[in-house]
Amino acid sequence: MKEFNVPFRILMGPGPSNVDPRVLRAMSQTMLSHLDPVFIRVMDDVQDGLRQVFRTRSPITLPISGTGTAGMEAAMVNMIEPGDTVLVCTAGYFADRMAEIAERAGGRVQRLEAPWGRVFEADQVRKAVDRHRPKVVAFVHVETSTGVSQPIEPLAEVLNRDDIITIMDCVASLAGEPIDVEGNGLDFVYSGSQKCLSCPPGLAPITLSEKAIRRLSTRTAPVQSWYLDLAMLRKYWSEVRVYHHTAPISLNYALREALRIIEEETLPRLYARHRLNHEALVRGLEAMGLQMFVGKEARAWTVNTVKVPEGIDDQTVRTALLERHGIEIVGGLGALKGQVWRIGLMGYSSNRNNVLLLLGALEEILTELGCPSADGVQAASRVYREAELADSGRVSAFSEEKPVRVG
C-alpha cells in the first residue's frame, strides 16, 4: 500500500470544518489509557469547557464518543420511553432524522411541520403542545440542510413546563451562535465536535438539565441502547470513574485544546466573528446577483444556503471550486437537492480570507458558465471595512454574554 498524501482543502461546506493547527498538534501527543490520572484531568477540563460554551452548570455535561447523530440518538433513547408522545418540529432533513429516531425509541411521534426555509412561531408550537400534550418536544436550532436559525427564546418560553422535556439540536451552532442552555431552561442539548468547535468528527457534546436528569433516574423501562445509556456513561464521567468504554483519547485532547482556544477568544468575540463573516458573504453573494434561500430574519450565521442560478448545474460549479481552488461547498439535501449550495462558515473556517477567496472563485466560474455577476469581493470587503470602524460596538453587542461560573 502506498503512502497516503492528503490534498489541501478549504472546507466551506456544512461540516466538517477545517481544524485549528493547535488542535491538530494536541492530537499528536502521546497516547494515555482512558483511566490514567492525567487523562482523567483532561476529562474534567473538557467538561468544564463545555459547561462554559453551553452556558450551564449541569453535572451531566460531557462528550459522547460518536458523531452528532450519536448525540441525537442519546437524547431520544434516554428521554423517551415506549408509548411517550413526542412532538418533533420538522422543517429540514435533520429534524426528520430526529423524528425517525424518536419512533425507533418507541415514541408516539407527532410532527409539527413548517416549510423548509421557515422558522416555527411560538403560537404554532403552543397550539401543538396543547393539542398533543407531549412528554418530549424536539427542535433544531440551526438546521444544517436549510440554513435556518430557529429563535430559541420564544419556543423556550412555551416549552418551559414541568411535564415537558425539551430536546434541542445545536450541532451546527454550538460556539457559532449564542446559546444559553440554563437561561432558556433547555433540558437535553447536543452538538458535534466537527463544526464550530473546529475539531475532527467523532465527539458529540451533550448537556442535561436537572429535570432531564430526574427523567433519566425515574425511567420504568431500560434505555434501549447499552452504549448510549447515560445512567452508565455518567458514572465514567463522574468522580466514580466506572469503566464503560475506551474513550477516543486523542479526540478528547483535541476538544480540550479547542475549548481552550474558545476561552481565549471569548464567546462574545467568537459570535461577533461568525456574524461578521456571514454578513460579508451574503453581501458579496447578493452583489453577484445570487439569491439567498432563507429570509434575512431567519438566516443562520454558520450555514448559508444560496439558490443555484437558473441554467447553472450545481455539481459543475462545486467540482470546479474543488479542483481549481481546493474549496469545498456542498449541494442541497432532500427536497433541496440541486437547488441550493450550502456554504459553511464555522469555527476555524469562518474567516475573512475564506470568504473573499470563495467569492472570487465563484465569480470566475459563474462568469465562464455565462452567468454575469458584479464584484462580490468588493462588496464583502466593504462590510469588513465598516466593521473595522465599528469593531468595539460590534463586540459589545454581546456584552451580556458573561461566563457561567462552574463549581
PEVENVEN-V504864 format. One record per backbone hydrogen bond with DSSP energy under -0.5 kcal/mol. NH is the residue of the N-H (numbers start at 1). CO is the residue of the C=O. E is the energy in kcal/mol with one decimal. If there is no record, write none. Layout:
# PEVENVEN-V504864
NH CO E
NH CO E
This chain:
# PEVENVEN-V504864
5 3 -0.6
6 4 -0.6
10 326 -3.6
11 9 -0.8
12 10 -0.9
12 328 -2.1
15 16 -0.6
16 194 -0.6
17 194 -2.5
18 11 -0.5
20 198 -0.9
23 20 -1.0
24 20 -1.9
25 21 -2.4
26 22 -2.0
27 23 -1.9
28 24 -0.9
28 25 -0.8
29 26 -1.3
36 33 -1.4
40 36 -2.2
41 37 -1.4
42 38 -1.5
43 39 -2.5
44 40 -2.1
45 41 -2.4
46 42 -2.6
47 43 -2.4
48 44 -2.3
49 45 -2.6
50 46 -2.5
51 47 -2.1
52 48 -1.6
53 49 -1.9
54 50 -3.1
55 51 -1.5
56 51 -2.0
61 59 -1.1
62 206 -1.6
64 62 -0.7
64 204 -2.7
66 64 -1.5
66 202 -1.1
70 67 -1.2
71 67 -1.3
72 68 -2.1
73 69 -2.7
74 70 -2.5
75 71 -2.0
76 72 -2.0
77 73 -2.8
78 74 -1.7
79 75 -1.8
80 76 -1.9
83 106 -3.0
84 81 -2.5
86 108 -2.0
87 136 -2.9
88 86 -0.6
88 110 -2.5
89 87 -0.5
89 138 -2.8
90 88 -0.9
90 112 -2.3
91 89 -0.6
96 92 -1.9
97 93 -1.3
98 94 -1.8
99 95 -1.9
100 96 -2.1
101 97 -2.5
102 98 -2.4
103 99 -2.0
104 100 -2.0
105 101 -1.6
106 103 -1.7
107 102 -2.4
108 84 -3.7
109 107 -1.1
110 86 -3.2
112 88 -2.5
112 110 -0.5
113 111 -0.7
114 90 -1.7
117 91 -0.6
118 115 -2.0
125 121 -1.9
126 122 -2.6
127 123 -2.3
128 124 -1.5
129 125 -2.4
130 126 -2.5
131 127 -1.9
132 128 -2.5
133 129 -2.6
135 85 -2.4
136 85 -1.5
137 165 -2.6
138 87 -2.6
139 167 -2.1
141 169 -3.1
142 169 -0.5
143 141 -0.6
143 148 -2.1
144 142 -0.7
146 143 -1.1
147 143 -2.9
148 143 -0.7
149 298 -2.9
150 141 -3.6
150 148 -0.6
151 149 -0.5
155 151 -0.6
156 152 -2.7
157 153 -2.2
158 154 -1.2
159 155 -2.4
160 156 -1.4
161 159 -2.6
164 161 -1.5
165 135 -2.5
166 164 -0.6
167 137 -2.8
167 165 -0.5
168 188 -2.4
169 139 -2.0
170 168 -0.6
170 190 -2.8
173 170 -1.3
174 170 -2.3
176 173 -3.0
177 173 -2.3
181 54 -2.3
182 55 -2.1
184 180 -1.8
185 182 -1.1
186 181 -2.1
187 166 -1.0
188 166 -2.3
189 207 -2.3
190 168 -1.9
191 205 -2.3
193 203 -2.1
195 192 -0.6
198 195 -1.6
199 193 -2.0
204 64 -2.3
206 62 -2.8
207 189 -1.9
208 60 -1.8
209 187 -2.5
213 209 -2.2
214 210 -2.2
215 211 -2.2
216 212 -2.2
217 213 -2.0
218 214 -1.3
219 216 -0.8
226 224 -0.6
229 226 -1.1
230 228 -0.8
232 229 -1.2
233 229 -2.4
234 230 -2.4
235 232 -0.8
236 232 -1.0
236 233 -0.7
237 233 -1.7
238 234 -0.9
241 235 -1.2
241 238 -0.8
242 235 -1.3
244 245 -0.5
247 245 -0.9
249 247 -1.5
252 248 -1.7
253 249 -1.9
254 250 -2.2
255 251 -2.4
256 252 -2.4
257 253 -2.2
258 254 -2.5
259 255 -2.4
260 256 -1.7
261 257 -2.2
262 258 -2.1
263 259 -2.2
264 260 -1.9
265 261 -2.3
266 262 -2.6
270 266 -2.2
271 267 -2.8
272 268 -2.2
273 269 -2.3
274 270 -2.0
275 271 -2.5
276 272 -2.6
277 273 -2.3
278 274 -1.9
279 275 -2.7
280 276 -2.4
281 277 -2.3
282 278 -2.6
283 279 -2.3
284 280 -2.3
285 281 -2.9
286 282 -2.7
287 283 -1.9
288 284 -1.3
289 286 -1.5
290 285 -2.2
293 305 -2.6
294 305 -0.6
295 117 -0.5
298 295 -1.7
299 295 -0.5
299 296 -1.0
300 147 -2.4
304 343 -3.0
305 303 -0.5
306 304 -0.6
306 341 -2.3
307 291 -3.2
308 339 -2.7
312 309 -2.0
314 312 -0.6
317 313 -1.6
318 314 -1.9
319 315 -2.7
320 316 -2.0
321 317 -2.3
322 318 -2.0
323 319 -2.9
324 320 -2.4
325 320 -0.6
325 321 -1.4
326 322 -1.1
327 321 -2.0
328 10 -2.7
329 327 -0.6
330 342 -2.1
332 340 -0.9
336 333 -2.5
337 334 -1.7
339 336 -2.2
340 336 -1.2
341 306 -2.7
342 330 -4.4
343 304 -3.2
343 341 -0.6
344 12 -2.3
344 342 -0.6
345 302 -2.8
349 346 -1.9
350 347 -1.6
351 349 -1.4
355 351 -1.8
356 352 -2.5
357 353 -2.5
358 354 -2.6
359 355 -2.2
360 356 -2.2
361 357 -2.3
362 358 -2.9
363 359 -2.3
364 360 -2.0
365 361 -2.2
366 362 -3.0
367 363 -2.2
368 364 -1.7
369 365 -1.5
370 367 -1.6
371 366 -2.9
372 370 -0.7
374 287 -0.7
376 374 -1.2
379 375 -1.6
380 376 -2.5
381 377 -2.5
382 378 -1.6
383 379 -1.1
384 380 -1.7
385 381 -2.3
386 382 -2.6
387 383 -2.1
388 384 -2.1
389 385 -1.4
390 386 -1.2
391 388 -0.7
394 390 -2.1
395 391 -2.1
396 392 -2.2
397 393 -0.8
398 395 -2.1
399 396 -2.0
401 398 -2.4
402 400 -2.0
